[in-house]
Amino acid sequence: MIKRLDATLTKVNKLAGVNMNIPKATKSKLKLSRYFTTTLGVGGLTLGIIVPSTPLLVLGAISTLSSIATTIEIRKF
């Protein structure tokens, strides 16, 4: 999915006449992102449960889903 997104962004940049270098995703960068989003997700869910806060629960759930998606992308590399 990341490769398709990169290709699409490159096409849009060419159509718009913008010369932009998009950094390529590497396994190490994806792993770092996964650790960060997992930490954010667990923290958000934990705080959302301790202090009843719907926004924190939503943030934690979205971060956890992002971590799962990143793990799937890491396996594709």
Beta strands, then each sheet from edge to edge (+ up, - down):
end
